Amino acid sequence: MRIGIVSDLHFGSSYALGCIDPATQINTRLLDFVKTFDCIIDMFEQNGVNLVIIPGDIFDVRNPSTVAINVFSKCLKRTLDKGLEVLIVAGNHDITRSTDTTTIDFLEHLDLSGVSIYTKPGIKSFKDFHLITLPYRDRKQLKANSNEEAARTIKNQINELSKDLIGPKIVIGHFMVDTAPTGIDGETFSINEVVLPFNTFSEVNFVVMGHIHDGKILRSSNPPVLYAGSMEKITFGDRNSEKSTIIIDTNDLTNFKRIPTKVRDLFELDFDYSADKPYKSGITEKIIKDVSAFITKNNVKGSILRLIVKMNDSDVYHVNQDQIKDRLLDSEISCLAGLQISSTSSRQSRDESITENEDSKKAFKSFVGNLKEPDSIKKRLLKFGEQIIEEIEGK
């Protein structure tokens, strides 16, 4: 059997990078996610895939909108209509405050033919192989006092589930594993996050995990351990990430392949002119010139783009944002996700005697003394500043 794996769909995320589609009144990013999922299913069908596995995070939030539920339901129906089976394992974004309730329970209750939902550890057995499902759990949910204790619990669950199984055993889960990065896309993981060592999987033949959005092979054998990665580029932290899906042939687990997925590009332009001499009336022309140079070197058509500009405070009032936006939109981008302009004030303390070892009140007094303000304002700043310091330091 051939298995296609696509993880971390996050339907309902990334809205800030889109706009409202006038034809459907749906955020264009949600429409992007639908298009990507449908294209992946078509690719699976063309490659002879029989079973589609989603290792967690169907929706981005634990109270998904009716629109997000509706569009995913249509994607699921389309997949089933093609004759493909679907297996879903709950991820951390699918689980509410307790593990007894998830955002995908409605699919389980519908008891759809061809759809298997796993919100608890379990087994899905086929003629020649077995799937061991590991929905997301953190240390608190496992009632473990340490990562080591939690990892032992998971290992024992795997061993207990697989002990009487004959044939290849494939783990499908939503956990962090050993050397997996912990800060992908700016995500903040729980302090109770469980990190599984490779020896957790000593009794199985293959491991595919969701949860980390950067798809990669953590280990190529004994057994292979893979991260499917997220389906889409969700934030600008994903802009350089190559998205892909995984196809496994259960007749030869060493012959798995990762197939690139075409998704909308994200570009972030970050220009810093704060160290330059003030451009004043020429600042808009300078920005447009640099934007044009970037557009010439990069194919931004159909992409989502964000522009961040830092400049001297004396330049801010000369910026013509409309001209800059027009230049960006002329390049046929799909969406301008933001034009952020910030300034660096030329007024700042340069007293090198102020260090982290300095007494708070003395440091503040020195700082205020360097300000170019009337003495009456300095006296008021000192008075209120010292009051705040006393409250904070309990003195």
C-alpha positions in Angstrom: 0.0 0.0 0.0 1.1 3.6 -0.6 0.6 6.1 2.1 0.6 9.9 1.6 1.3 12.1 4.6 0.5 15.8 4.9 0.7 17.4 8.3 0.0 20.6 10.2 -2.7 21.9 7.9 -3.6 24.8 10.3 -6.8 25.8 8.5 -7.8 29.2 9.8 -4.3 30.5 10.3 -2.3 33.2 8.5 -5.3 35.5 8.0 -3.1 38.6 8.6 -1.2 37.7 5.4 -4.4 37.7 3.3 -7.4 39.8 2.5 -11.1 39.2 1.8 -11.8 37.6 -1.5 -14.7 39.7 -3.1 -16.2 36.7 -4.8 -16.5 34.4 -1.8 -16.0 36.8 1.2 -13.5 34.3 2.5 -10.0 35.3 3.5 -7.6 34.6 0.6 -5.2 32.7 2.8 -7.9 30.2 3.7 -8.5 29.8 0.0 -4.8 29.2 -0.5 -4.8 26.4 2.1 -7.8 24.8 0.3 -6.0 25.0 -3.0 -2.8 23.5 -1.6 -4.6 20.6 0.1 -6.6 19.8 -3.0 -3.4 19.9 -5.1 -1.7 17.5 -2.7 -4.6 15.1 -2.8 -4.5 15.2 -6.6 -0.8 14.4 -6.5 -1.4 11.6 -4.1 -4.0 10.1 -6.4 -1.6 10.4 -9.4 1.1 8.5 -7.4 -1.2 5.6 -6.5 -1.7 6.6 -2.8 -4.4 4.6 -1.1 -4.3 6.1 2.4 -3.9 9.8 3.4 -2.5 10.4 6.9 -2.7 13.8 8.7 -0.5 13.7 11.9 -2.2 16.6 13.7 -3.2 20.2 13.7 -6.1 20.3 11.3 -7.2 23.7 12.5 -5.1 26.5 13.9 -7.2 27.3 16.9 -9.1 25.2 19.4 -12.4 27.0 18.5 -12.3 27.0 14.7 -14.7 29.2 12.8 -17.6 27.7 10.9 -16.0 28.9 7.7 -12.7 26.9 8.5 -14.7 23.8 9.4 -16.8 24.1 6.3 -13.9 24.4 3.8 -12.0 21.6 5.5 -15.1 19.4 5.4 -15.4 20.0 1.7 -11.7 19.1 1.2 -12.3 15.9 3.2 -15.3 14.9 1.1 -13.4 15.6 -2.1 -10.6 13.2 -0.8 -13.1 10.5 0.0 -14.9 10.9 -3.3 -11.6 10.0 -5.0 -11.6 6.7 -3.1 -8.8 7.5 -0.7 -9.0 6.6 3.0 -8.1 9.2 5.6 -6.5 8.8 9.0 -6.2 11.8 11.4 -4.1 11.9 14.6 -4.9 14.8 17.0 -2.2 17.4 17.4 -1.7 20.0 20.1 -3.8 22.6 18.2 -6.6 20.0 18.0 -6.8 19.3 21.7 -8.7 21.7 24.1 -7.8 22.1 27.8 -8.3 18.4 28.5 -7.5 15.5 26.2 -11.2 14.4 26.4 -12.3 17.1 23.9 -10.8 17.9 20.5 -11.8 20.1 17.6 -12.0 16.9 15.4 -14.5 15.1 17.6 -17.3 15.9 15.2 -15.6 13.8 12.5 -15.4 10.9 14.9 -19.0 11.2 15.9 -20.1 11.3 12.2 -18.5 7.9 11.8 -17.7 8.6 8.1 -16.8 5.6 6.0 -13.1 5.8 5.1 -12.2 8.2 7.9 -10.4 7.1 11.1 -9.9 9.6 13.9 -7.4 9.0 16.7 -7.5 11.3 19.7 -6.0 8.6 22.0 -3.1 6.2 21.4 -4.2 3.3 19.3 -3.6 0.8 16.4 -4.9 0.7 12.9 -4.1 -2.6 11.4 -4.0 -3.5 7.7 -3.3 -6.8 6.0 0.5 -6.4 5.8 1.3 -3.6 8.3 0.2 -1.7 11.4 -0.1 2.0 12.3 0.5 3.0 15.9 -1.0 6.4 16.6 0.4 8.8 19.1 -1.8 11.9 19.5 -0.2 14.9 21.2 0.4 14.9 24.9 2.5 17.1 27.2 4.0 16.2 30.5 1.1 17.5 32.5 -1.4 15.5 30.4 0.8 12.4 30.9 1.0 13.2 34.7 4.8 13.0 34.4 7.2 15.0 36.6 10.0 15.0 34.1 10.7 14.6 30.4 12.4 11.3 31.1 9.3 10.0 32.9 7.0 11.2 30.1 9.3 9.6 27.4 9.2 6.3 29.3 5.4 6.4 29.4 5.2 6.9 25.6 7.8 4.2 25.0 5.8 1.8 27.2 2.6 2.7 25.3 4.3 1.9 22.0 5.7 -1.4 23.2 2.3 -2.4 24.8 0.4 -1.6 21.6 2.9 -3.3 19.3 3.9 -6.4 21.3 1.6 -8.9 19.6 1.7 -7.4 16.1 3.3 -9.3 13.2 4.6 -7.3 10.3 5.9 -3.7 9.9 4.9 -1.2 12.5 4.7 2.5 11.6 4.3 5.2 14.3 2.3 8.3 13.3 2.4 11.0 16.0 2.5 14.6 17.0 5.6 15.0 19.2 9.0 16.6 19.3 11.8 14.1 18.8 15.4 14.4 20.1 17.4 16.8 17.9 14.3 18.6 16.4 14.5 22.4 16.7 12.4 24.0 19.4 11.8 27.5 17.9 10.6 27.0 14.4 8.4 29.9 13.0 8.6 31.8 16.3 6.3 29.2 17.9 6.4 29.1 21.7 6.2 25.5 22.9 4.8 24.5 26.2 7.2 24.4 29.2 5.7 20.9 29.6 6.7 19.8 26.1 7.8 16.2 25.8 10.9 15.5 23.7 11.2 11.9 22.8 14.6 10.3 22.4 15.3 8.0 19.4 15.3 4.9 21.6 11.5 5.5 22.2 11.0 3.8 18.8 13.3 0.8 19.1 10.4 -1.7 18.6 9.0 -0.1 15.4 10.0 0.1 11.8 9.2 3.7 10.7 8.2 7.0 12.4 6.5 10.1 11.0 5.7 13.0 13.2 3.8 16.2 12.9 4.3 19.3 15.1 7.5 20.8 13.8 6.8 22.8 10.7 10.2 22.3 9.1 10.0 19.0 7.2 13.1 16.9 7.5 14.6 13.5 8.0 15.9 13.3 11.6 17.2 9.7 11.1 17.3 7.7 7.9 17.4 4.2 9.4 16.9 2.0 12.5 14.1 3.1 12.2 13.8 6.1 9.9 12.3 9.1 11.7 10.8 11.9 9.6 9.1 15.2 10.2 6.3 15.9 7.6 6.5 19.6 8.1 3.6 22.0 7.8 1.4 22.0 4.6 1.7 25.8 4.0 3.9 28.7 4.8 2.1 30.1 7.8 4.2 33.0 8.9 7.1 35.0 7.5 9.4 32.8 9.5 8.4 30.1 7.0 9.4 32.2 4.0 12.6 30.3 3.2 11.1 26.9 4.1 10.5 24.4 1.3 7.2 22.6 1.8 6.7 19.0 0.8 4.7 15.8 1.5 5.8 12.3 2.1 4.9 9.1 0.3 5.6 5.7 1.9 5.5 2.3 0.2 4.6 -0.2 2.9 6.2 -3.0 0.9 9.6 -1.2 1.1 9.8 1.2 4.0 13.3 2.2 2.9 11.9 3.6 -0.3 10.1 6.6 1.0 10.1 9.9 -0.9 9.5 13.5 -0.2 7.7 15.4 -2.9 7.9 19.3 -3.1 4.6 21.2 -2.7 4.0 24.4 -4.6 2.7 27.1 -2.2 2.5 30.8 -2.4 5.8 32.6 -1.7 6.4 35.0 1.1 8.8 37.9 0.9 10.0 40.2 3.6 11.9 43.3 2.6 13.8 44.9 5.5 15.6 48.2 4.7 17.5 50.1 7.4 18.5 53.7 6.6 18.8 54.8 10.2 22.6 55.0 10.0 22.5 57.1 6.8 22.4 60.8 6.6 18.8 62.1 6.5 17.2 61.7 3.0 14.3 64.0 3.9 12.4 64.7 0.6 14.4 61.9 -1.1 13.4 59.1 1.3 10.4 57.9 -0.8 12.5 57.8 -4.0 15.3 55.8 -2.1 12.8 53.2 -0.8 11.1 52.8 -4.2 14.5 52.4 -5.9 15.5 49.6 -3.4 12.1 48.0 -3.7 12.5 48.0 -7.5 15.9 46.4 -7.3 14.6 43.6 -5.2 11.6 43.0 -7.5 14.0 42.9 -10.5 16.0 40.1 -8.8 13.1 38.1 -7.4 9.9 36.8 -8.9 7.4 38.3 -6.6 4.3 37.9 -8.9 1.5 36.2 -6.9 3.4 36.4 -3.7 2.7 37.9 -0.3 5.1 40.7 0.6 5.8 42.7 3.7 8.0 45.8 3.8 9.8 46.9 6.9 11.7 50.2 6.9 13.8 51.9 9.6 14.9 55.5 9.1 16.0 58.7 10.9 13.1 60.4 12.7 13.7 63.5 10.5 12.8 61.4 7.4 9.5 60.0 8.6 7.4 63.0 7.7 8.7 63.0 4.1 7.6 59.4 3.4 4.8 59.0 0.8 3.4 55.6 1.7 0.9 55.6 -1.1 3.6 55.9 -3.7 5.5 53.0 -2.1 2.3 50.8 -2.0 1.5 51.6 -5.6 5.0 50.4 -6.7 4.6 47.2 -4.7 1.1 46.5 -6.1 2.4 47.2 -9.6 4.6 44.2 -9.3 1.4 42.0 -9.2 1.9 40.6 -5.7 -1.1 38.8 -4.3 -1.2 40.8 -1.1 0.8 43.5 0.7 0.8 42.1 4.2 2.2 45.2 5.8 4.2 48.4 5.4 6.0 49.1 8.7 7.9 52.3 9.1 9.8 53.0 12.3 12.3 55.7 13.2 15.4 56.0 15.3 15.6 59.1 17.4 18.8 61.0 17.4 18.2 61.9 21.1 19.6 59.2 23.3 21.9 58.9 26.3 25.5 58.2 25.5 26.8 58.1 29.1 29.1 55.1 29.1 29.2 55.2 32.9 25.6 53.8 33.0 25.9 50.0 33.3 23.8 47.2 34.6 25.9 47.3 37.8 25.0 50.9 38.5 22.6 51.7 41.3 19.1 52.2 39.8 18.5 55.7 41.1 22.0 56.9 40.2 21.7 55.5 36.7 18.3 57.1 36.2 19.6 60.4 37.5 22.5 60.2 35.1 20.2 59.4 32.2 17.8 62.3 33.0 20.8 64.6 33.3 21.8 63.9 29.7 18.4 64.8 28.3 18.0 68.0 26.4 14.9 69.1 28.4 14.2 72.1 30.6 15.3 71.7 34.2 11.6 71.8 35.4 10.8 68.8 33.3 14.0 67.0 34.5 12.9 67.6 38.1 9.5 66.0 37.5 11.0 63.1 35.7 13.4 62.4 38.6 10.6 62.7 41.1 8.2 60.3 39.4 11.0 58.0 38.2 12.4 57.6 41.7 9.0 56.8 43.0 8.6 54.0 40.4 12.0 52.6 41.2 11.2 52.5 44.9 7.9 50.6 44.2 9.6 48.1 41.9 12.6 47.5 44.2 10.4 47.5 47.4 12.4 50.3 49.0 
